[in-house]
């Protein structure tokens, strides 16, 4: 039963009898509400039912989200399904603080997402294996787990939020090993780096707050293959004067370079980096023209179906919408090249328009070419 239902029941019952019992009755009602809140202090704010030591809710699409845990739990095994419904998410703060005695957690391969602060401050947790099914690890997910020395993180984790492992012995050891902490192709920390920093090949993203307030770095080189720089990644890097960005970059989130007052971006003419620099009044130096890929997929045919239809339009719109809010676009390099139907070097609403126009004309029997469409 949801906590708010208990409180609402107590308040409603009291309200019905206030007229008959007077102020002392009101006081009793308030005391009863306090009792409900006190007795439920370790109960999550929302849940639909319980399973062993776990509290859970059912999402709109019929999946299970773990929302809390019995405060006395020590060893917890999360099931892969409950009542035939798959367990796909560990919710925000589900185990944080209240499960202070938790020493071991078994996460099934049905889980795809671990929410913000899910295990924050679980100070007795010593080992965690995150299954290959997980694609998203939220900010501060394991922050301040002061005895967490062993963490297995899959390559499938495309998103790792800021400070996900800060305050753990595992993170401290990683930083000691190399000031540039890279997990699943994502730079999650570089705040102890100094001077000129070269991000190695194989990295695909720069995590949120990864270099925040690092006043010791002066130059950064970002290799080909990096597609996104997340929020506040280099914020407060006052002595950062030069950053070189390849033409693979497709998104930069809010505040990524806030406070970098002496920064100049070096990149390629026609690239996203140039557009970002212009839109944010950051000096830009060209290193030459951006590479225009010769797509292995036909123009506009993102799914390789040998025709251009509503599916291709959907993929393109999904990409544009995600990139606009700083999220990964979800397309491969070849698909991005195919989606850039106007050849501008970036995928945007103009490409969506041309694709819709192309599909509409073919839908009414007009066998027009891309050249004819783009000439309009």
Backbone torsions as a table, in degrees:
resi	resn	phi	psi	omega
1	UNK	NA	134.4	-179.6
2	UNK	-66.6	143.8	-178.4
3	UNK	-59.7	-40.3	-177.4
4	UNK	-63.5	-27.2	177.7
5	UNK	-67.3	-39.4	178.8
6	UNK	-63.4	-46.7	-179.4
7	UNK	-63.5	-45.2	-179.3
8	UNK	-60.5	-40.1	179.4
9	UNK	-61.8	-43.8	-179.2
10	UNK	-65.5	-44.1	-179.6
11	UNK	-65.2	-42.8	-179.4
12	UNK	-62.9	-45.6	179.3
13	UNK	-59.4	-40.7	179.6
14	UNK	-67.5	-40.8	-177.5
15	UNK	-62.6	-34.3	-178.5
16	UNK	-66.2	-24.6	-174.8
17	UNK	-114.6	5.6	-178.6
18	UNK	-57.3	-42.1	-178.2
19	UNK	-60.3	-33.3	-176.2
20	UNK	-89.3	-22.4	-173.8
21	UNK	-106.7	-12.8	178.5
22	UNK	73.6	-168.4	-175.7
23	UNK	-61.5	-39.9	176.7
24	UNK	-57.5	-35.8	178.3
25	UNK	-66.3	-38.8	177.6
26	UNK	-61.4	-41.8	179.4
27	UNK	-61.3	-41.0	178.6
28	UNK	-62.8	-38.6	178.2
29	UNK	-61.9	-46.2	-179.7
30	UNK	-62.7	-37.8	178.5
31	UNK	-65.5	-37.8	-180.0
32	UNK	-68.1	-37.5	175.9
33	UNK	-63.2	-41.8	177.9
34	UNK	-61.3	-37.1	178.8
35	UNK	-64.0	-42.5	178.8
36	UNK	-60.7	-46.5	-179.1
37	UNK	-64.2	-42.3	-179.3
38	UNK	-64.0	-44.8	-178.5
39	UNK	-66.6	-23.8	-176.4
40	UNK	-106.6	17.6	-172.9
41	UNK	-58.2	-29.9	-178.3
42	UNK	-99.4	9.0	179.8
43	UNK	-92.5	136.0	179.2
44	UNK	-61.2	154.6	-177.0
45	UNK	-63.8	-27.4	178.5
46	UNK	-142.0	137.9	173.9
47	UNK	-168.6	158.4	179.6
48	UNK	-105.3	-29.2	-178.0
49	UNK	-167.0	-179.2	178.5
50	UNK	-123.3	157.9	175.8
51	UNK	-143.8	103.9	-175.0
52	UNK	60.0	-124.2	178.9
53	UNK	-84.7	0.6	-172.1
54	UNK	-102.8	145.9	168.1
55	UNK	-105.4	143.8	-179.8
56	UNK	-147.0	160.1	174.1
57	UNK	-125.6	158.4	178.8
58	UNK	-104.2	123.1	-177.5
59	UNK	-76.0	170.5	-178.5
60	UNK	-62.4	-27.0	179.8
61	UNK	-96.5	18.3	172.3
62	UNK	78.4	23.3	177.0
63	UNK	-107.7	165.6	-176.1
64	UNK	-102.8	132.1	172.1
65	UNK	-115.7	124.7	176.0
66	UNK	-76.8	123.5	-174.3
67	UNK	-114.0	-11.1	-179.8
68	UNK	-172.2	176.2	-175.8
69	UNK	-148.1	147.2	175.1
70	UNK	-57.4	130.5	-175.1
71	UNK	-63.9	-17.9	-179.6
72	UNK	-92.4	-1.1	-176.9
73	UNK	-65.1	140.3	179.7
74	UNK	-115.3	-49.7	177.3
75	UNK	-120.8	123.9	-175.6
76	UNK	-125.3	130.0	173.3
77	UNK	-112.7	113.4	178.9
78	UNK	-80.4	126.5	-179.9
79	UNK	-74.1	157.7	178.5
80	UNK	-77.2	-21.9	175.3
81	UNK	-152.7	156.5	177.2
82	UNK	-132.2	122.8	-178.2
83	UNK	53.2	38.8	177.5
84	UNK	80.6	0.3	-180.0
85	UNK	-104.3	134.4	-176.5
86	UNK	-70.7	139.6	174.2
87	UNK	-88.5	110.7	-172.8
88	UNK	-114.9	-12.9	-174.6
89	UNK	-144.1	140.4	167.8
90	UNK	-103.0	114.5	-169.7
91	UNK	-72.6	173.2	179.9
92	UNK	-59.4	130.7	174.8
93	UNK	56.9	24.1	-174.9
94	UNK	-58.2	-38.8	-177.8
95	UNK	-116.5	1.4	-171.9
96	UNK	-68.3	136.8	172.3
97	UNK	62.1	-57.2	-176.4
98	UNK	-62.7	-26.7	179.3
99	UNK	-100.3	53.3	-174.1
100	UNK	-64.4	-22.5	-177.9
101	UNK	-91.0	0.5	-176.9
102	UNK	-64.2	123.4	179.9
103	UNK	-111.3	-23.4	-177.9
104	UNK	-148.6	140.6	179.6
105	UNK	-136.2	132.5	178.1
106	UNK	-109.7	113.2	-177.6
107	UNK	-101.3	122.4	-177.5
108	UNK	-76.6	164.0	-178.7
109	UNK	-81.2	13.0	171.3
110	UNK	-87.6	-18.9	-176.4
111	UNK	-77.2	130.9	179.1
112	UNK	-112.5	-15.3	-173.6
113	UNK	-143.4	135.3	174.0
114	UNK	-116.4	118.1	-170.3
115	UNK	-75.8	171.5	-179.5
116	UNK	-57.7	129.7	176.5
117	UNK	62.6	22.0	-172.6
118	UNK	-56.2	-40.7	-178.6
119	UNK	-121.2	18.8	-177.5
120	UNK	-57.2	134.9	177.4
121	UNK	67.0	18.8	171.7
122	UNK	-80.1	84.8	-165.5
123	UNK	-72.9	-14.1	180.0
124	UNK	-102.2	-2.2	179.1
125	UNK	-71.0	128.0	-174.2
126	UNK	-114.9	-22.6	-176.2
127	UNK	-149.4	137.8	178.5
128	UNK	-139.7	132.1	171.9
129	UNK	-114.7	115.4	179.8
130	UNK	-93.2	122.5	-174.7
131	UNK	-70.6	163.5	-178.2
132	UNK	-65.2	-14.4	-179.5
133	UNK	-74.4	-19.4	-174.5
134	UNK	-77.4	126.1	178.5
135	UNK	-111.1	-13.9	-176.0
136	UNK	-138.8	126.9	175.7
137	UNK	-120.6	115.7	-171.6
138	UNK	-72.9	166.0	178.1
139	UNK	-55.5	139.8	175.9
140	UNK	56.4	24.7	-174.5
141	UNK	-56.4	-39.8	-180.0
142	UNK	-122.9	21.6	-175.8
143	UNK	-60.6	136.9	176.1
144	UNK	63.5	26.3	169.0
145	UNK	-83.1	86.7	-163.0
146	UNK	-70.1	-7.8	176.2
147	UNK	-116.2	10.0	-177.9
148	UNK	-80.8	102.5	-174.9
149	UNK	-104.6	-18.6	-175.9
150	UNK	-131.0	118.4	179.6
151	UNK	-132.5	128.6	174.0
152	UNK	-106.2	119.6	-175.9
153	UNK	-119.7	126.1	-176.5
154	UNK	-79.0	158.1	175.6
155	UNK	-66.6	-15.7	-178.7
156	UNK	-71.2	-13.4	-177.1
157	UNK	-74.0	89.0	-177.2
158	UNK	-75.8	-22.0	178.5
159	UNK	-128.1	125.0	173.5
160	UNK	-127.2	114.4	-175.5
161	UNK	-71.4	164.3	-178.0
162	UNK	-60.8	141.6	177.0
163	UNK	57.6	27.8	-176.4
164	UNK	-58.0	-34.5	-175.8
165	UNK	-123.8	11.7	-178.5
166	UNK	-61.3	140.1	177.6
167	UNK	84.1	13.2	176.1
168	UNK	-109.8	148.1	174.7
169	UNK	-58.3	-33.4	178.0
170	UNK	-59.4	-46.5	-179.1
171	UNK	-66.4	-42.0	179.2
172	UNK	-60.9	-40.1	179.3
173	UNK	-67.0	-39.7	178.1
174	UNK	-62.5	-43.4	-179.3
175	UNK	-67.3	-36.1	178.0
176	UNK	-66.8	-36.1	179.5
177	UNK	-68.0	-40.2	-179.5
178	UNK	-158.2	123.0	-178.7
179	UNK	-61.4	-17.5	175.7
180	UNK	-98.1	100.2	-175.9
181	UNK	-89.3	117.2	-177.0
182	UNK	-120.9	127.0	-179.9
183	UNK	-131.7	127.2	178.6
184	UNK	52.3	38.7	178.6
185	UNK	78.7	8.2	-178.0
186	UNK	-117.7	128.9	173.4
187	UNK	-76.1	111.3	-178.1
188	UNK	-99.7	-14.4	177.0
189	UNK	-159.9	137.8	174.8
190	UNK	-148.5	22.2	-172.8
191	UNK	-71.2	-12.2	176.3
192	UNK	-103.7	8.0	177.0
193	UNK	-72.7	158.2	178.1
194	UNK	-136.8	156.3	174.5
195	UNK	63.8	-133.4	-178.5
196	UNK	-90.8	126.3	-176.7
197	UNK	-113.2	127.2	176.1
198	UNK	-112.1	114.0	177.0
199	UNK	-73.1	128.7	-175.5
200	UNK	-73.3	160.2	174.7
201	UNK	-61.2	151.1	-179.7
202	UNK	99.6	-17.1	177.5
203	UNK	-77.2	138.1	-179.0
204	UNK	-113.1	-15.3	-177.7
205	UNK	-157.5	155.3	174.4
206	UNK	-108.9	118.6	-174.0
207	UNK	-70.1	162.1	177.8
208	UNK	-59.9	133.2	177.1
209	UNK	61.9	17.6	-173.6
210	UNK	-57.8	-39.0	179.7
211	UNK	-117.4	14.6	-172.1
212	UNK	-53.5	130.9	176.2
213	UNK	62.6	22.3	175.9
214	UNK	-86.9	100.0	-175.9
215	UNK	-86.0	0.8	-176.1
216	UNK	-93.6	-11.5	180.0
217	UNK	-92.0	143.5	-178.1
218	UNK	-118.2	-31.1	178.8
219	UNK	-140.9	147.4	176.6
220	UNK	-136.1	133.9	174.5
221	UNK	-114.7	121.9	-178.4
222	UNK	-106.9	123.7	-172.5
223	UNK	-80.3	169.3	173.3
224	UNK	-62.9	138.3	-177.6
225	UNK	113.5	-24.1	176.7
226	UNK	-76.9	123.5	-177.0
227	UNK	-106.6	-21.6	-177.8
228	UNK	-144.5	147.2	172.8
229	UNK	-120.4	116.7	-171.4
230	UNK	-84.8	176.6	-169.4
231	UNK	-54.9	134.2	174.4
232	UNK	54.7	26.2	-176.2
233	UNK	-56.1	-41.7	-178.7
234	UNK	-118.2	19.0	-176.8
235	UNK	-61.8	138.8	177.8
236	UNK	76.9	9.1	177.1
237	UNK	-84.4	79.6	-169.5
238	UNK	-65.3	-25.8	-177.3
239	UNK	-100.8	7.2	176.4
240	UNK	-76.5	114.4	-175.9
241	UNK	-108.4	-21.5	-175.5
242	UNK	-144.3	130.5	172.8
243	UNK	-133.1	127.0	-179.8
244	UNK	-103.0	124.6	-173.3
245	UNK	-123.2	131.7	179.1
246	UNK	-75.4	171.9	-178.5
247	UNK	-85.5	9.4	175.6
248	UNK	-82.1	-15.8	-177.3
249	UNK	-64.0	132.9	179.8
250	UNK	-123.4	-12.2	179.5
251	UNK	-154.8	144.1	174.1
252	UNK	-132.5	124.4	-175.4
253	UNK	-84.0	173.1	-175.6
254	UNK	-55.4	137.3	172.8
255	UNK	67.3	14.2	-174.3
256	UNK	-56.8	-34.9	-178.6
257	UNK	-123.1	24.4	-179.5
258	UNK	-63.5	135.4	-179.7
259	UNK	83.7	-0.9	176.9
260	UNK	-89.8	75.6	-169.1
261	UNK	-74.8	-14.4	-177.8
262	UNK	-111.2	16.7	-171.1
263	UNK	-82.4	140.4	167.7
264	UNK	-125.0	132.5	178.1
265	UNK	-94.5	128.6	174.6
266	UNK	-106.0	125.7	-177.4
267	UNK	-161.6	-156.4	-172.8
268	UNK	-115.7	139.0	178.8
269	UNK	-60.0	130.3	-179.2
270	UNK	89.2	0.8	-178.7
271	UNK	-91.2	168.3	176.0
272	UNK	-62.9	-35.9	-179.9
273	UNK	-58.5	-40.7	178.2
274	UNK	-64.9	-44.9	179.4
275	UNK	-60.8	-43.5	179.7
276	UNK	-62.6	-43.6	179.7
277	UNK	-60.6	-44.4	-179.8
278	UNK	-64.0	-43.2	-177.3
279	UNK	-69.6	-21.4	-176.8
280	UNK	-114.8	16.0	175.7
281	UNK	54.3	42.4	176.0
282	UNK	-106.2	129.9	178.8
283	UNK	-54.7	140.7	-176.9
284	UNK	-128.9	134.2	175.6
285	UNK	-119.2	125.5	-177.7
286	UNK	-81.1	138.3	175.2
287	UNK	-104.0	9.4	-177.3
288	UNK	127.0	-174.1	-178.5
289	UNK	-82.9	144.7	178.0
290	UNK	-64.5	147.9	178.3
291	UNK	-75.2	123.1	175.6
292	UNK	-96.6	111.3	-176.4
293	UNK	-69.9	142.5	171.5
294	UNK	-87.5	102.6	-170.4
295	UNK	-66.9	140.8	173.8
296	UNK	-76.9	-21.0	175.0
297	UNK	-93.8	146.1	178.7
298	UNK	-66.2	154.3	-178.6
299	UNK	-54.8	123.2	177.7
300	UNK	83.8	-12.6	-176.2
301	UNK	-96.0	76.9	-173.1
302	UNK	-70.1	-30.1	-176.9
303	UNK	-96.3	4.5	176.3
304	UNK	65.8	29.3	-176.5
305	UNK	-89.6	0.3	-178.1
306	UNK	69.2	18.5	171.1
307	UNK	-152.6	157.5	-179.1
308	UNK	-108.4	122.2	-174.4
309	UNK	-146.1	-166.1	-175.9
310	UNK	-62.8	-27.1	178.4
311	UNK	-64.9	-43.2	178.1
312	UNK	-64.6	-38.7	177.4
313	UNK	-64.1	-42.8	179.9
314	UNK	-60.8	-47.1	179.7
315	UNK	-58.2	-41.2	-178.3
316	UNK	-68.8	-44.1	178.7
317	UNK	-63.4	-39.9	178.6
318	UNK	-62.1	-42.6	178.7
319	UNK	-62.5	-50.3	-177.9
320	UNK	-60.3	-43.4	-178.9
321	UNK	-64.6	-42.4	-179.7
322	UNK	-66.8	-45.8	-179.3
323	UNK	-63.0	-34.9	-178.8
324	UNK	-61.9	-29.0	-179.5
325	UNK	-106.3	13.4	174.0
326	UNK	87.0	11.7	179.1
327	UNK	-95.9	159.1	174.1
328	UNK	-59.6	142.3	-175.6
329	UNK	-75.8	-21.2	177.1
330	UNK	82.8	11.1	178.7
331	UNK	-112.9	152.3	174.3
332	UNK	-76.6	168.6	178.2
333	UNK	-59.3	-40.0	179.4
334	UNK	-66.1	-39.6	179.1
335	UNK	-67.2	-37.4	177.7
336	UNK	-63.0	-42.5	178.2
337	UNK	-62.4	-39.5	179.5
338	UNK	-69.1	-32.8	-178.5
339	UNK	-75.6	-21.4	179.3
340	UNK	-80.1	69.5	-171.0
341	UNK	-70.1	-24.2	-179.6
342	UNK	-92.6	-0.3	175.9
343	UNK	68.0	27.7	-177.4
344	UNK	-82.9	-9.7	-177.6
345	UNK	93.1	-3.1	176.0
346	UNK	-147.3	158.0	179.8
347	UNK	-103.0	122.9	-177.6
348	UNK	-147.2	-168.2	-176.2
349	UNK	-63.3	-25.4	177.8
350	UNK	-64.6	-41.2	177.1
351	UNK	-63.8	-40.4	177.6
352	UNK	-59.6	-44.9	179.8
353	UNK	-58.9	-48.7	-178.1
354	UNK	-62.6	-37.8	179.4
355	UNK	-66.4	-42.7	178.6
356	UNK	-63.5	-39.8	179.8
357	UNK	-65.1	-44.0	179.0
358	UNK	-60.0	-48.1	-178.9
359	UNK	-64.7	-40.6	-179.7
360	UNK	-62.7	-44.0	180.0
361	UNK	-64.2	-43.8	178.5
362	UNK	-67.3	-29.1	179.3
363	UNK	-66.6	-25.2	178.6
364	UNK	-103.3	17.2	172.6
365	UNK	89.9	9.5	179.9
366	UNK	-94.4	112.7	-175.4
367	UNK	-87.5	68.8	-177.7
368	UNK	-88.8	154.6	177.8
369	UNK	-91.6	167.6	175.4
370	UNK	-61.9	-36.9	180.0
371	UNK	-60.2	-40.7	179.5
372	UNK	-68.5	-39.5	179.8
373	UNK	-65.0	-46.2	-176.3
374	UNK	-71.3	-16.7	178.7
375	UNK	-78.8	-12.6	-177.5
376	UNK	-71.7	NA	NA
